[in-house]
Amino acid sequence: MKIAIFPPNSLILSDLVERRGHEPLSLMKEVRKKVTDVEIDSPPLNITEAEPIKGLKYAAIEVPSGVRGRMAIFGPLIDEAEAAIIMQEAPYGFGCIGCARTNELSMYYLRKKDIPILELQYPTTREEAIEMVNKINTFLDSLEEKNG
């Protein structure tokens, strides 16, 4: 299954999802496509004229352009998601928290979808980290059972 992860660039969540045989919908893969695309004329901006227009599908014209730009990447990932894992209160090192408004909008769209969602608090102890990994594995295994 295609699993949206949040924060969308968390290497930890991406790895855990991939190890269980699912496809993590991560920001890193989407940005890589943009950086290696021959149509991109202006790195490090890495956008085409179509990007701001794509963002309008997910955020109104009055929303700051940075939010629309981020949603041009996050929105299609959310659209593809068949399930999601959301980490609450994650520190910056876990995955860039980025723009608070984009995060709120992304969470809104994820929660609005009729998909299984696992929401976790960021662990602060070794025991909580072990419990978090176990919850993620159990969640991912349950998805396989529902679809397998």
C-alpha positions, 0 to 999 in steps of 0.5 A, spaced: 500 500 500 501 507 499 503 510 506 503 517 507 508 519 512 508 525 516 513 529 517 513 527 509 521 527 509 522 523 515 527 517 514 525 513 520 518 513 518 520 512 510 524 506 512 519 503 517 514 503 512 519 500 506 521 494 511 514 492 511 513 492 504 509 498 503 511 504 499 512 510 503 509 517 500 515 521 502 518 528 500 525 526 498 522 521 492 518 527 489 524 532 490 529 528 487 524 527 481 524 535 480 532 536 481 533 530 476 528 533 471 531 536 465 525 541 464 528 544 471 531 550 469 533 554 475 535 549 481 535 550 487 528 553 486 526 546 482 519 549 480 516 549 473 511 554 471 506 549 473 507 548 480 504 554 483 498 552 479 498 545 481 498 548 488 491 552 487 488 545 487 489 544 495 490 552 497 486 558 495 489 564 492 489 568 498 494 563 501 501 565 502 505 562 495 510 558 500 504 554 502 501 553 495 508 551 493 509 546 498 502 543 497 503 542 489 508 537 492 504 534 498 497 534 495 498 529 490 502 525 495 496 525 500 491 524 494 495 517 492 495 515 500 491 509 502 493 509 509 497 514 513 502 515 519 502 521 523 508 523 528 506 528 533 510 533 536 516 531 532 523 535 533 526 538 527 531 532 526 526 527 525 523 530 519 523 537 517 517 540 520 517 546 515 511 551 514 506 550 520 500 552 515 502 547 510 502 542 516 495 544 518 493 543 511 496 537 510 493 534 516 487 536 515 487 533 508 489 526 511 484 526 516 479 528 511 480 522 507 477 515 508 483 511 510 486 508 516 491 513 520 496 511 525 497 517 529 503 517 534 506 522 539 514 522 538 517 518 543 522 521 549 524 514 552 527 508 549 521 504 551 517 509 548 521 508 541 520 501 542 513 501 543 512 506 537 516 501 532 511 496 535 505 500 533 507 502 526 509 494 525 502 492 527 499 498 524 502 496 517 501 488 518 493 490 519 493 493 513 496 487 509 491 483 512 485 487 510 488 488 503 491 481 502 
